[in-house]
């Protein structure tokens, strides 16, 4: 979405990204590496691309093959298992091979601008690894932050002094090409970014922890930030510069930030494995939805993500798409909604029907 808005659609970008879909898609904690897939295509010595025919090796999961099937871009896999030095090697190979016109490091939410001691910081490792690598590469890299505060880690007010100028304000037109993808892709931050570009405003509840994210006029903006300043202030990124393994990088995250998001995933995965599967009827879904809506309304919540809804209702991650289909079937006027709007006191939303 951002690439098309900034650079046009005639020459789609190569998107160099983690294969890290969290437990909603991938039941295995942590990011996947190239050895976790079949059917990847070598681009350089250490960088493979993901064609539509590639598949994650069970029990791992990944959205990348389907993204490759539905979008015109080329997807390549960041491999964090060799630390920041490994990612730096991959970047150098890509730059030598492609001679790119531009390189944008894009973060949705802005936690890449963290200093490392913020109490609300929950997933610092992936961003700090890429920041450490990009700060060392001998090529100009533009740091972009889309949707300040939408990842629920650093509030928009805390980010404001760390952001540079607005380079893009997203509009409904910018979202049209990716709407089919966002109807199945589980990313909460991207859903909120696109939803605010389409006019959503209010307070959105997200994640299993029920974080509350303001949806404001500043949400659908993309800012440029100073990459070297971000690196200078990010204590974790500095510590990761010389790392050559993901295990080493995790150790630094625990020491500096008090947490590694992979530890959180390990603990959550263990809880999910111990829990009994739940089969819910449409009537049970409606009952739990009504209860949640009443509680959320009392806290002035206006929207929630389908991921959060599936968790509070008690459905597993792979049932999120089924939940969305069920709700939309009962409320066809909301078929294009990227977030679920919570009814105000006098709203009348029809219950889901089969």
N, C-alpha and C positions, 0 to 999 in steps of 0.2 A: 504493500500500500504506500509506504513512505518512498520507496525507490521509484515507483511510477510517478508519484507526485513531484519528486525533485528532479528526476532524470528522464521522464518520459517512458513510453512503453516499447519503443522500437528496438532497444538494445537491453534486454533484461539482464540484471546483475547476476553474478555468482554470489550466492549466500553461503557464507562460511559460518556454520552454526553448530552448537552442541546437539547431540542426540540425547536429550535429557528431558523426558516428558513427565517426570514425577510419577507417583504411584497411580494416578488416575488412568494412565495408559500403560505404563511400564511397571509391573509388580516387583521388579528387581531394583533395589535402592541404588542411587548414584547414576552417573552418566554412562552411556554406552560408548564403546570404542569401535574402530573398524572391524575388529575380530568378532564383534557381536552380531554381524550381519553376513548374509550371503548375497551375492549378486552385485556388490559394489564395483565401480569401475575406477581404475587408477588414473589420476590426473597428473600427479607428481609422485616422487618416491614415497612421500609420507601422507599425501592428501588424496583420499578417494572421494568420488562423487556418488550420489545416491540416485539411481534411476528408479522409475516407477516399479520396475520388476524386482528391486531389491527387497529382502525380507529380514527382519530381526530374527535371531535364533532363539526359539522358545527356551525359557518362559519370558524372555525380554519382549518388550513392545516398543514401537516407535511410530510417530506420525509422519516421519520424513518421506517414506515411499509414496504415501498418498498425496502429500504436498507436492512432490515431484510430478505426480500424475495430473494434478489439477492446476498447477501454476506453470508459467513459462520459464521460470528461473532455473538455474542449475544449483543444486544443493551439495555442499561439501561438508565433511564431518570434522569438526574440531575434536582432537584427541587429547583430553586433559590428563591421561594416564602417565604422560611423561612430563608433567608439570609445566610451568611457564616456559621453560627452555624448549620443550617439545612443541608447544604452540608457536613459539617464535620461529623455530625451524620450519614449521608448516607455512607460516606467513611469508617467510623469505622465499620459499619455493614457489608459492603462488604468485608473488610479485615478479619473480624472475620469469616464470612461465607465461603469465598473462599480460605483463606490462600494463596494469590497469590505469584508466583515465582518472579514477578517483577511488579512495578507500574510505568508507564510512563505518565507524564503530557505533552501532545503534543499541541503546538500552531503553526499554519501556519501563517507566516508573522513576528511574533516577538513582537507584541504590548503588550504581557504579560511582557516584559522587560521594559515597560514604567515607568517613574518616576511620571507621572501625570500632568506635566506642559508643555508637548510638544504641540506646536500649531497645529500640524498635527494629533493629537490623536482624533479619532472619535468614537470609540466604546470600552471604557475602562472597562465597568462595568462587563461583563461576565467573562473576563480574571481575573480581580482583585478578584472577588468572589471565583473562583476556586483556585487562588494562595493563598488567605487568608486561605482557608480550608486546602489545601495541606501542607501549612507551619506549621499547628498545629497538623496534624495527627502523631501519634506515629508509623511511619513506613517509610522506605526509599522510597522516590519518586524522580525519575529522571526527570528533566525538559528538554524537547527537543523542539527546534525551527526548523521548516522546512521552507525552502524558505524565507530567511531573506529579509524583505522589500516587499514581494509580496502582503500583504494586504493593501498597500498604506497608512499606518499610520505612521510608523517610517522608514526613509530611511535606506538602508542597511549600509551606512557609519556611521550613528549614532548608529546602533546596533552593529557594529563590536567590539568595546571595551567591550561590555556586553556579548558577545558570548564566549563559550568555544570551545573545539575541535570539528572538523567534525567527526561524528560517522557513517555517511552514505552519499554517493553520488548516487543519484537516476539515473537509466539508463532506456532506453526504455523497457528492459525486466521487470523491476519492475512495469511498468504501465499496462502491458497486462491484468492482472486479473481484473483491475477496469475500463478498457476502456468502456465496455458496460454501466457501471453506469455513467461515465462522459459524455456520450452522451445525458443524460437527466437531470442529477443533476446540479443545477444552481450555485454551488459554484464557484466564480471567482478565488479566491486564489488557490483552489485545482486544477482548470483547468490550471492555469498558472504554478503551481508546476509540474504537469504531462507533460504539453506541453514543458517546459524547459528540463525535463528529456528526452524528445523525440527529443530535439535539437533546439527548438524555441529560437531565439535570436532577440533582437530589443527593441522596445518601445511599450508597450501595453496600450491602453486607456480603463478604467474600470469605473463602477458605473455610477449613474446618474450625478455625479459631473464632470465626464470626467477626473479623475485622470490619470496620466501618469506613468506607472510602467516599469522600466528597466528590461529586461529579459537578464540575464548575465550568465556567467559560474558558478557564485556562487549561482544562483537561485535554482538549484535542489539539494542543500545540506541540510543535517540535522545536527544541532549542539547540543551538550549538553551545558547547562548553569547551573550556580549555583543557585539552587532554593532559598536558604536562602538569598543569596545576592540580588536576584531579589525581594524577599519579603521586605528586608530591605530598598531598594531604592524606592519601590512602595508606595507612600504616600496614595493612595486610598485603596490599599489592607490592609494597617495597620488600616485605619479607619473602614474597613468593618468587622474586626475580630469578634466583638461582636454582629453584626447585626442578627436579628431574623426575619426580614421581607424584602421583595423586596422593599417596599415603603421606608423603612429606608435606604437601600442601595442606592436607586436612589437619595435620599436627599444628601448623602455624595458625590456621583458622581457630582451632580450639584455644590456643594459647593467647591469641590477641583479641579475638571477638567473643570467646567463651562458648562458641558453638561452631559446629559444622553441619550444614544442611543435610549432609548424607547421614549423619548420626540421627537426625530427626526422622529421616526416611526409614532408616533401619528400625527404629523404635515403632513407628507407625505401621510398617509392614508386618512386624511381629504381632502387633495388636490385631491387625486385620486377619492374619492367618489363624489367630486363636478364636476369632469371632465366628459364630454360626451364620451361614447365609440366610438372608431374609427374602421371602417371596411376598410381595405386597399386591393386593387387589387394587383396582382403581378407587374403590371406596376407602381403603386404608390410606392410599396416597392423598385423597382429598381431605380426609380427616386430619392427617398430619400437616398438610399444607395449610389448612384453615387455622390450626393451632399455631403454626409458625408465623403466619401472617398477622395474627392478633398480637403476638408477642413483639414482632418487628414493628408493627404500627405504633405500639406504645413507646418505641424508641425513635420514632420519626424516620424509619427506614422506608425509602421509596422504591428501591430495586434490590434484586439479588441476582447472583450468577446461577446458572444451571448446575454448575459444579457444587456450589454451596447448598443449593436446594436438594440435590441428590444425597448429600451427606447428612443433612438434618432430617430428611425423610427416612434415611436408613438404607438407601440403595447403594450398591457398589459402583465404583467408577465406570465400569463398562456398561452400566445401565443408564448413564447420563443422557445419551442420545435417545434412549427409549422414553425416559421421563420427559424430555423436551417434546418428542413426538406426541406423547399422551396429552400434555398440557395444551399444545397447539391444536390438537384435534378438537378439544373442547372449547378452544378460544381462537378460531381461525383468523380473527382480525389481528391477532398478535403473532402471526406466522413469521414475520420478518424481524421480530424482536430479538436482539442479541442478549438482552438481560430480561429477567422476569419482573414486570412491574407489580409492585405490591398494591393491592386495592386500598384506597383511602376509605374512610369510615362509611361513606355512602356509595362507594363503587359497587358494581355488580359484575363479578367475573364468573362465568359459568364453570361448573365443576368439569374435570376431564371426563370424557366418555370413551368407551371402546367402540 
